[in-house]
Amino acid sequence: MITNDGETSCYQKAVDDMNSEKWKMAMDEEMDSLAKNNTSDFVELPGGRSVVGCKWVFKLKWKVDGSMKDMRPGW
């Protein structure tokens, strides 16, 4: 689903959107930032434990004049 303000509700919609290249670049920047800041580690899952789920959140930032300032995906 794409909202009235152009935000998308899921990854698949973002990559199918007319702004998909911008969303992909923004997602790459977010992933690079997470890696650079060492925010997580990949480890073997201990027995009896479950994986913590996550999802992308896609937001648009606007200038005061109403034009789009930035595309912000978050993990």
C-alpha positions in Angstrom: 0.0 0.0 0.0 1.2 3.5 -0.8 -0.3 6.2 1.4 -1.7 9.6 0.2 1.6 11.3 1.1 3.7 8.8 -1.0 5.0 6.6 1.9 4.9 2.9 1.3 4.0 0.3 3.9 6.3 -2.6 3.0 9.6 -3.5 1.2 7.9 -5.0 -1.9 5.9 -1.9 -2.4 9.0 0.3 -2.1 10.9 -1.7 -4.7 7.9 -1.7 -7.0 7.2 2.0 -6.5 8.0 4.6 -9.2 10.7 5.9 -6.8 12.2 2.4 -6.3 15.8 3.5 -7.2 15.6 6.2 -4.6 14.2 3.8 -2.0 16.9 1.3 -2.8 19.7 3.9 -2.5 18.2 5.0 0.8 18.0 1.4 2.1 21.6 0.8 1.1 22.7 3.9 3.0 20.7 2.7 6.1 22.4 -0.7 5.9 25.8 0.8 5.5 25.2 3.0 8.5 24.1 0.1 10.6 27.2 -1.9 9.6 29.5 1.1 10.2 28.1 1.7 13.7 28.3 -2.0 14.6 24.7 -2.1 15.7 24.3 -5.9 15.5 26.2 -9.1 15.1 25.2 -12.3 13.3 25.5 -15.2 15.7 24.4 -18.8 15.8 20.9 -19.1 17.3 21.1 -20.9 20.7 18.8 -23.9 21.1 15.3 -23.1 22.4 15.5 -19.5 21.3 13.6 -17.7 18.6 14.6 -15.0 16.2 13.6 -11.4 16.9 11.5 -10.1 14.0 12.0 -6.8 12.3 10.7 -4.9 9.3 11.5 -1.9 7.2 9.6 1.4 7.9 9.5 3.9 5.0 9.0 7.6 5.7 9.2 10.7 3.6 10.6 14.0 5.0 9.1 17.2 3.7 10.4 20.8 3.5 8.4 23.7 4.8 7.3 24.6 1.3 5.8 21.1 0.8 8.4 19.7 -1.5 10.0 16.3 -0.6 13.2 16.7 1.3 14.3 13.1 1.9 13.3 9.4 1.8 14.0 7.6 5.1 13.8 3.9 5.4 14.4 2.5 8.9 15.2 -1.0 10.1 
